[in-house]
Amino acid sequence: NRKLPVPASREELDKSLSQLPGVVLHLTADRGVKLDAERRVEGWEDRSSGRHHASQSLSSCRPDFVADAGDGRPALRFDGQRQFLHLEGQVLTSQQFSLFAVVTDRGPPGHRELFSNWNGAAGNSGTSLFLGMTGADSVRLSDDFSGVGKVMRRSEPFLLAGFNGSTGLSIQQNGTDLAARSQALSPRNLKTDYVIGQQGNIDGEYWHGDIAELVVYDRELKETERQAVTQYLAEKYRLPRQVQQPPRTAHQLALTSLCHVLMNTNEFVYLD
């Protein structure tokens, strides 16, 4: 008899993202969102063990919650006018990291940030860490790798990812490299406060668009792990896939299953 694992529920699959080693932040708009009376986002629960929950105490600065931002999926909608969220605690501690964000971008040409710890008063105006857009459709992964690549169809949901490691860095859209270099970022000051939707504490460079999911790992993921996370998020949000599927080796299938199937030894389907 051949044993086939029972497919996991969507909640279990989301949970598997938060269980991949090194995850320090996992925000998804279909869970853990606290709304005020005007259906603006007051809080957003971090599903990872990092517990870096997002919140906004000022009602005028809260993003809107959209139940169907496309294909029936919810998202937080930022209008580019002082809407942002604070994150609890120091999110990143390692100079090597992996960032994934499912977003839309409707902002005019200029700087606009998704995730940032910029703080000029604390001395990291030139050494902060952030992921965002600049110009009409270019990306920047801090000021040390800025104005690179060209995002296609940015008003439609897409997966923006940034990776920094010992052998270099890269930025991807929907799994396709937009820009890369062999040298890692110059050292970043990671200790200042983190926010979503603006450039640190600058009171500017606000995000104008949707954020449906944000996943941050405090390490550089292996290529097979990147592919697994990318494939899962692409399927969840029905994003266009622009990359070739990874070779169907047993090792890669096992890694991909981290985000597709959770094995339960007490639940099997038996086929004769």
C-alpha positions as a Markdown table, in Angstrom:
| # | Residue | x | y | z |
|---|---|---|---|---|
| 1 | Asn | 0.0 | 0.0 | 0.0 |
| 2 | Arg | 1.1 | 3.6 | -0.8 |
| 3 | Lys | 0.6 | 6.2 | 1.8 |
| 4 | Leu | -0.3 | 9.8 | 0.8 |
| 5 | Pro | -0.3 | 12.7 | 3.4 |
| 6 | Val | -3.5 | 14.5 | 4.0 |
| 7 | Pro | -3.3 | 18.1 | 2.7 |
| 8 | Ala | -3.0 | 20.7 | 5.4 |
| 9 | Ser | -5.5 | 23.4 | 5.9 |
| 10 | Arg | -4.7 | 27.0 | 4.8 |
| 11 | Glu | -4.2 | 27.9 | 8.5 |
| 12 | Glu | -1.7 | 25.1 | 8.9 |
| 13 | Leu | 0.1 | 26.1 | 5.7 |
| 14 | Asp | 0.4 | 29.7 | 6.9 |
| 15 | Lys | 1.7 | 28.4 | 10.2 |
| 16 | Ser | 4.4 | 26.4 | 8.4 |
| 17 | Leu | 5.8 | 29.7 | 7.1 |
| 18 | Ser | 6.2 | 30.9 | 10.7 |
| 19 | Gln | 8.0 | 27.7 | 11.6 |
| 20 | Leu | 10.7 | 27.8 | 9.0 |
| 21 | Pro | 13.9 | 28.5 | 11.1 |
| 22 | Gly | 14.9 | 32.1 | 11.4 |
| 23 | Val | 11.5 | 33.7 | 11.0 |
| 24 | Val | 11.2 | 36.8 | 13.1 |
| 25 | Leu | 8.1 | 38.5 | 11.6 |
| 26 | His | 5.0 | 37.1 | 9.9 |
| 27 | Leu | 2.0 | 39.4 | 9.3 |
| 28 | Thr | -0.9 | 38.2 | 7.1 |
| 29 | Ala | -4.0 | 40.2 | 6.5 |
| 30 | Asp | -6.3 | 37.2 | 6.8 |
| 31 | Arg | -5.5 | 36.7 | 10.5 |
| 32 | Gly | -4.8 | 38.7 | 13.6 |
| 33 | Val | -6.0 | 42.1 | 12.4 |
| 34 | Lys | -7.7 | 44.3 | 15.0 |
| 35 | Leu | -10.0 | 47.0 | 13.6 |
| 36 | Asp | -11.4 | 50.1 | 15.2 |
| 37 | Ala | -15.0 | 51.4 | 14.7 |
| 38 | Glu | -14.2 | 52.8 | 11.3 |
| 39 | Arg | -12.6 | 49.6 | 10.1 |
| 40 | Arg | -9.1 | 51.0 | 10.3 |
| 41 | Val | -6.3 | 48.8 | 11.5 |
| 42 | Glu | -5.4 | 49.4 | 15.1 |
| 43 | Gly | -3.3 | 46.3 | 15.5 |
| 44 | Trp | -1.8 | 43.4 | 13.5 |
| 45 | Glu | -0.7 | 40.3 | 15.2 |
| 46 | Asp | 2.7 | 38.8 | 14.4 |
| 47 | Arg | 2.2 | 35.1 | 13.9 |
| 48 | Ser | 5.9 | 34.2 | 14.3 |
| 49 | Ser | 7.6 | 33.5 | 17.7 |
| 50 | Gly | 9.2 | 36.9 | 17.4 |
| 51 | Arg | 6.0 | 38.6 | 18.6 |
| 52 | His | 6.8 | 41.8 | 16.9 |
| 53 | His | 3.2 | 42.9 | 16.8 |
| 54 | Ala | 2.2 | 46.0 | 14.7 |
| 55 | Ser | 0.0 | 48.8 | 16.0 |
| 56 | Gln | -1.0 | 52.4 | 15.6 |
| 57 | Ser | -2.4 | 54.4 | 18.5 |
| 58 | Leu | -3.4 | 57.4 | 16.4 |
| 59 | Ser | -6.7 | 56.8 | 14.5 |
| 60 | Ser | -5.8 | 59.3 | 11.8 |
| 61 | Cys | -2.6 | 57.3 | 11.0 |
| 62 | Arg | -4.2 | 53.9 | 10.7 |
| 63 | Pro | -4.4 | 52.1 | 7.3 |
| 64 | Asp | -7.7 | 50.9 | 6.0 |
| 65 | Phe | -8.7 | 47.2 | 6.0 |
| 66 | Val | -10.0 | 45.9 | 2.7 |
| 67 | Ala | -11.8 | 42.6 | 2.9 |
| 68 | Asp | -11.4 | 41.9 | -0.8 |
| 69 | Ala | -8.3 | 43.5 | -2.3 |
| 70 | Gly | -8.3 | 41.1 | -5.2 |
| 71 | Asp | -9.2 | 37.4 | -5.7 |
| 72 | Gly | -11.1 | 37.5 | -2.4 |
| 73 | Arg | -8.0 | 38.1 | -0.4 |
| 74 | Pro | -7.8 | 40.9 | 2.3 |
| 75 | Ala | -5.1 | 43.5 | 2.6 |
| 76 | Leu | -4.2 | 46.6 | 4.5 |
| 77 | Arg | -4.5 | 49.7 | 2.3 |
| 78 | Phe | -2.1 | 52.6 | 2.9 |
| 79 | Asp | -3.1 | 55.9 | 1.2 |
| 80 | Gly | 0.4 | 57.6 | 1.2 |
| 81 | Gln | -0.8 | 60.2 | 3.7 |
| 82 | Arg | 0.8 | 59.5 | 7.0 |
| 83 | Gln | -0.7 | 56.0 | 7.5 |
| 84 | Phe | 1.8 | 53.6 | 9.0 |
| 85 | Leu | 2.3 | 51.0 | 11.8 |
| 86 | His | 4.8 | 50.6 | 14.6 |
| 87 | Leu | 6.5 | 47.2 | 15.2 |
| 88 | Glu | 7.4 | 46.0 | 18.7 |
| 89 | Gly | 11.0 | 45.4 | 19.5 |
| 90 | Gln | 14.1 | 44.9 | 17.4 |
| 91 | Val | 13.0 | 42.8 | 14.4 |
| 92 | Leu | 16.4 | 42.0 | 12.8 |
| 93 | Thr | 19.6 | 41.2 | 14.6 |
| 94 | Ser | 21.6 | 39.6 | 11.8 |
| 95 | Gln | 23.2 | 41.4 | 8.8 |
| 96 | Gln | 22.0 | 38.4 | 6.7 |
| 97 | Phe | 18.3 | 38.4 | 6.2 |
| 98 | Ser | 15.4 | 37.5 | 3.8 |
| 99 | Leu | 12.3 | 39.8 | 3.3 |
| 100 | Phe | 9.1 | 38.9 | 1.5 |
| 101 | Ala | 6.2 | 41.3 | 1.0 |
| 102 | Val | 2.9 | 40.7 | -1.0 |
| 103 | Val | 1.9 | 44.2 | -2.1 |
| 104 | Thr | 0.6 | 46.7 | -4.6 |
| 105 | Asp | 2.2 | 50.0 | -5.3 |
| 106 | Arg | 0.1 | 53.0 | -6.5 |
| 107 | Gly | 2.5 | 55.7 | -5.3 |
| 108 | Pro | 3.7 | 58.6 | -7.5 |
| 109 | Pro | 7.4 | 58.7 | -8.4 |
| 110 | Gly | 9.6 | 59.2 | -5.4 |
| 111 | His | 10.7 | 57.3 | -2.3 |
| 112 | Arg | 8.1 | 55.1 | -0.5 |
| 113 | Glu | 8.9 | 52.4 | 2.1 |
| 114 | Leu | 7.4 | 49.1 | 3.1 |
| 115 | Phe | 9.6 | 48.2 | 6.1 |
| 116 | Ser | 12.2 | 50.4 | 7.7 |
| 117 | Asn | 14.2 | 51.3 | 10.8 |
| 118 | Trp | 15.5 | 54.7 | 9.6 |
| 119 | Asn | 16.3 | 57.1 | 12.5 |
| 120 | Gly | 18.5 | 60.0 | 11.8 |
| 121 | Ala | 18.7 | 61.2 | 15.4 |
| 122 | Ala | 20.0 | 57.8 | 16.4 |
| 123 | Gly | 22.8 | 58.0 | 13.8 |
| 124 | Asn | 21.6 | 55.5 | 11.2 |
| 125 | Ser | 20.4 | 57.8 | 8.5 |
| 126 | Gly | 23.0 | 56.2 | 6.2 |
| 127 | Thr | 23.1 | 52.8 | 7.8 |
| 128 | Ser | 19.4 | 51.9 | 8.3 |
| 129 | Leu | 17.7 | 48.9 | 6.8 |
| 130 | Phe | 14.6 | 49.3 | 4.6 |
| 131 | Leu | 12.8 | 47.8 | 1.7 |
| 132 | Gly | 10.8 | 50.0 | -0.6 |
| 133 | Met | 10.4 | 51.7 | -4.0 |
| 134 | Thr | 11.8 | 54.8 | -5.6 |
| 135 | Gly | 11.4 | 56.7 | -8.8 |
| 136 | Ala | 8.5 | 55.4 | -10.9 |
| 137 | Asp | 9.1 | 51.6 | -10.5 |
| 138 | Ser | 12.5 | 50.9 | -9.1 |
| 139 | Val | 13.4 | 49.2 | -5.8 |
| 140 | Arg | 15.7 | 49.9 | -3.0 |
| 141 | Leu | 17.1 | 47.7 | -0.3 |
| 142 | Ser | 18.5 | 50.4 | 1.9 |
| 143 | Asp | 20.4 | 53.4 | 0.5 |
| 144 | Asp | 23.3 | 51.0 | -0.3 |
| 145 | Phe | 21.3 | 49.3 | -3.1 |
| 146 | Ser | 18.8 | 51.9 | -4.4 |
| 147 | Gly | 17.1 | 52.7 | -7.6 |
| 148 | Val | 17.6 | 49.2 | -9.1 |
| 149 | Gly | 15.4 | 46.9 | -11.2 |
| 150 | Lys | 12.1 | 47.6 | -12.7 |
| 151 | Val | 8.9 | 46.3 | -11.2 |
| 152 | Met | 6.2 | 45.3 | -13.7 |
| 153 | Arg | 2.5 | 45.9 | -13.3 |
| 154 | Arg | 3.1 | 47.4 | -9.8 |
| 155 | Ser | -0.6 | 48.3 | -9.3 |
| 156 | Glu | -1.5 | 44.6 | -9.4 |
| 157 | Pro | -0.5 | 42.3 | -6.5 |
| 158 | Phe | 3.1 | 41.1 | -6.6 |
| 159 | Leu | 5.7 | 39.6 | -4.4 |
| 160 | Leu | 8.7 | 41.8 | -3.6 |
| 161 | Ala | 11.6 | 40.0 | -2.0 |
| 162 | Gly | 15.0 | 41.1 | -0.8 |
| 163 | Phe | 17.9 | 38.9 | 0.3 |
| 164 | Asn | 21.3 | 39.9 | 1.9 |
| 165 | Gly | 23.9 | 37.3 | 2.6 |
| 166 | Ser | 27.6 | 36.6 | 2.8 |
| 167 | Thr | 28.0 | 36.2 | -0.9 |
| 168 | Gly | 25.9 | 39.2 | -2.1 |
| 169 | Leu | 22.3 | 40.5 | -2.3 |
| 170 | Ser | 19.4 | 40.3 | -4.7 |
| 171 | Ile | 15.9 | 41.7 | -5.2 |
| 172 | Gln | 13.1 | 39.6 | -6.8 |
| 173 | Gln | 9.6 | 40.2 | -8.1 |
| 174 | Asn | 7.4 | 37.1 | -8.1 |
| 175 | Gly | 10.5 | 34.9 | -7.9 |
| 176 | Thr | 12.4 | 36.6 | -10.8 |
| 177 | Asp | 15.7 | 38.5 | -10.1 |
| 178 | Leu | 15.3 | 42.2 | -10.7 |
| 179 | Ala | 18.8 | 43.2 | -9.5 |
| 180 | Ala | 21.7 | 41.6 | -7.8 |
| 181 | Arg | 25.3 | 42.1 | -6.9 |
| 182 | Ser | 28.1 | 39.9 | -5.5 |
| 183 | Gln | 28.8 | 42.3 | -2.6 |
| 184 | Ala | 26.6 | 42.3 | 0.5 |
| 185 | Leu | 25.2 | 45.5 | 2.0 |
| 186 | Ser | 27.5 | 47.6 | 4.0 |
| 187 | Pro | 26.9 | 47.0 | 7.7 |
| 188 | Arg | 23.5 | 48.2 | 8.9 |
| 189 | Asn | 22.5 | 49.6 | 12.3 |
| 190 | Leu | 19.6 | 47.3 | 13.2 |
| 191 | Lys | 18.8 | 48.4 | 16.7 |
| 192 | Thr | 16.5 | 51.3 | 16.1 |
| 193 | Asp | 12.6 | 51.1 | 16.0 |
| 194 | Tyr | 10.9 | 49.4 | 13.0 |
| 195 | Val | 7.8 | 50.6 | 11.2 |
| 196 | Ile | 5.6 | 49.5 | 8.3 |
| 197 | Gly | 4.5 | 52.0 | 5.6 |
| 198 | Gln | 6.9 | 54.9 | 6.1 |
| 199 | Gln | 10.6 | 55.6 | 6.3 |
| 200 | Gly | 11.4 | 55.0 | 9.9 |
| 201 | Asn | 10.6 | 58.0 | 12.0 |
| 202 | Ile | 11.1 | 60.5 | 9.1 |
| 203 | Asp | 7.4 | 61.4 | 8.8 |
| 204 | Gly | 7.6 | 60.9 | 5.1 |
| 205 | Glu | 8.1 | 58.4 | 2.2 |
| 206 | Tyr | 4.8 | 56.8 | 3.0 |
| 207 | Trp | 3.6 | 53.7 | 1.2 |
| 208 | His | 0.7 | 54.1 | -1.1 |
| 209 | Gly | -0.8 | 50.7 | -1.9 |
| 210 | Asp | -1.8 | 47.4 | -0.3 |
| 211 | Ile | 0.1 | 45.1 | 2.0 |
| 212 | Ala | -1.3 | 41.6 | 2.2 |
| 213 | Glu | 1.5 | 39.7 | 3.8 |
| 214 | Leu | 5.0 | 40.4 | 5.2 |
| 215 | Val | 7.4 | 37.7 | 6.2 |
| 216 | Val | 10.9 | 38.4 | 7.6 |
| 217 | Tyr | 13.7 | 35.9 | 8.3 |
| 218 | Asp | 16.8 | 36.8 | 10.3 |
| 219 | Arg | 19.0 | 34.9 | 8.0 |
| 220 | Glu | 19.7 | 34.4 | 4.3 |
| 221 | Leu | 17.5 | 31.5 | 3.2 |
| 222 | Lys | 18.9 | 28.8 | 1.0 |
| 223 | Glu | 17.8 | 28.8 | -2.6 |
| 224 | Thr | 15.5 | 25.9 | -2.1 |
| 225 | Glu | 13.9 | 27.6 | 0.9 |
| 226 | Arg | 13.4 | 30.8 | -1.1 |
| 227 | Gln | 11.7 | 28.9 | -3.8 |
| 228 | Ala | 9.4 | 27.1 | -1.3 |
| 229 | Val | 8.3 | 30.4 | 0.3 |
| 230 | Thr | 8.0 | 32.1 | -3.1 |
| 231 | Gln | 5.9 | 29.3 | -4.6 |
| 232 | Tyr | 3.6 | 29.2 | -1.6 |
| 233 | Leu | 2.9 | 32.9 | -1.5 |
| 234 | Ala | 2.5 | 33.0 | -5.3 |
| 235 | Glu | -0.1 | 30.2 | -5.1 |
| 236 | Lys | -1.9 | 31.7 | -2.1 |
| 237 | Tyr | -2.3 | 35.1 | -3.9 |
| 238 | Arg | -2.4 | 33.6 | -7.5 |
| 239 | Leu | 0.5 | 35.7 | -8.6 |
| 240 | Pro | 2.1 | 35.3 | -12.0 |
| 241 | Arg | 5.0 | 32.9 | -11.9 |
| 242 | Gln | 7.9 | 34.1 | -14.0 |
| 243 | Val | 10.5 | 31.6 | -13.0 |
| 244 | Gln | 11.1 | 28.0 | -14.0 |
| 245 | Gln | 10.0 | 25.4 | -11.5 |
| 246 | Pro | 12.9 | 23.9 | -9.5 |
| 247 | Pro | 14.1 | 20.4 | -10.4 |
| 248 | Arg | 11.8 | 17.8 | -9.0 |
| 249 | Thr | 14.4 | 16.2 | -6.7 |
| 250 | Ala | 13.5 | 14.4 | -3.5 |
| 251 | His | 15.5 | 17.0 | -1.5 |
| 252 | Gln | 13.7 | 20.0 | -3.0 |
| 253 | Leu | 10.3 | 18.4 | -2.7 |
| 254 | Ala | 10.9 | 17.8 | 0.9 |
| 255 | Leu | 11.8 | 21.5 | 1.5 |
| 256 | Thr | 8.9 | 22.7 | -0.6 |
| 257 | Ser | 6.6 | 20.6 | 1.6 |
| 258 | Leu | 7.4 | 22.9 | 4.5 |
| 259 | Cys | 5.0 | 25.4 | 3.0 |
| 260 | His | 2.6 | 23.0 | 1.3 |
| 261 | Val | 2.1 | 19.9 | 3.4 |
| 262 | Leu | 2.5 | 19.3 | 7.1 |
| 263 | Met | 2.9 | 15.7 | 7.8 |
| 264 | Asn | 0.8 | 14.2 | 10.6 |
| 265 | Thr | 1.7 | 10.7 | 11.4 |
| 266 | Asn | -1.8 | 9.9 | 12.7 |
| 267 | Glu | -3.6 | 11.0 | 9.5 |
| 268 | Phe | -3.1 | 9.1 | 6.3 |
| 269 | Val | -5.1 | 8.2 | 3.2 |
| 270 | Tyr | -4.4 | 4.6 | 2.1 |
| 271 | Leu | -4.7 | 3.5 | -1.5 |
| 272 | Asp | -4.8 | -0.1 | -2.4 |
